[in-house]
Amino acid sequence: MSKKKVCTNPWIDIRSTHQLLDTCGLKQWTESTKKLSDNLFDGSPQNLKMFLERLASRVVTAGWKTITKVDGKDLLTQYGTISISDCKKAAQGYLKLDKDGDPVINKQSQMLNCIQASITDECALKVVTSGETYKVEVKNGDEKEMVQDGPSYLRILISRVTIDSRSTVSYIQRTLSELDDYMKSIDYNVTSFNEFVRLQLDTLTARGESSSDVMVNLFQGLFGRNG
């Protein structure tokens, strides 16, 4: 009677597509790379937080934490303090070539496939037209290969969605100082107001910034400058 095959390593390396995947590897690959939601991310700033929240859950279940930490910082929540070049430099620490000089298809490839399956074509076009590359040069002796990297792809995508710059931070801080005007513009809809404020604060936090007058600005927004 043959013994049933047991998967002892759930994060098994899945090598190049020229090789057959075993049962364990195929199941893990399928679960890790499936789309995050039926609602694909459209590349809009207001939907970025939800996309990153869903991706963060997949990071945990798929075991990608080691590749989403860049210089000790979390790429999904502190992306504003991490550059694209930082991601590529970190990738060179975990990307590998096998003995034949082919890239080892591992966590970074799973993450890339998952992200690409979870975004619209219009969103993917932001990366294509960014002028940046998410391929990282990997060496193994005399062998050298350009390997696609999931975290680098994500950082490029975020940079195109948010248009990172100091002017962005200044704009957000100015917006938070004028919350009473924003409240009027949305006809005093408190739910929309709260969602807007949370988005602005999360965006600042992701860039390592903050607003020192948040409570004052909130009260002004909710009750007016003379409230």
HUJO-V580292 format. One line per field, one symbol per residue. ss: DSSP state (h for helix, s for strand, l for the rest). phi: phi as a letter, one per 30 degrees, with the letter a starting at -180 (. if undefined). burial: # if it has 24 or more other C-alpha atoms within 12 Angstrom, else .. Layout:
ss: ???
phi: ???
burial: ???
This chain:
ss: llllllllllllllllllllllhhhhhhhhhhhlllllllslllhhhhhhhhhhhhhhhhhhllhhhhssllssllllhhhllhhhhhhhhhhhllslllllslllhhhhhhhhhhhlslhhhhhhhhllllllssssssllsssssslhhhhhhhhhhhhhlllhhhhhhhhhhhllhhhhhhhllllhhhhhhhhhhhhhhhhhlllllllhhhhhhhhhhllll
phi: .ddddcdcbdcddcdeddcdddedddddddddcdddaddddcidedcdededddddddeddcicedcccbhicdddcbedcbdddddddddddcdbcddcicdddbdddddddddddcbddddddddecdiccccbdbbbiddbbccdbdedddddeddddchdaddddddddddddbddddeddchhddddddddddddddddedcicacdceddddddddcidcd
burial: ..........#####.........#..##..#####...######.######.###.##..#########..############.#######.####....##################...##.##.....#######......#################.#....#..##.######.##.........#..##.######.##...#..#..##..##.....
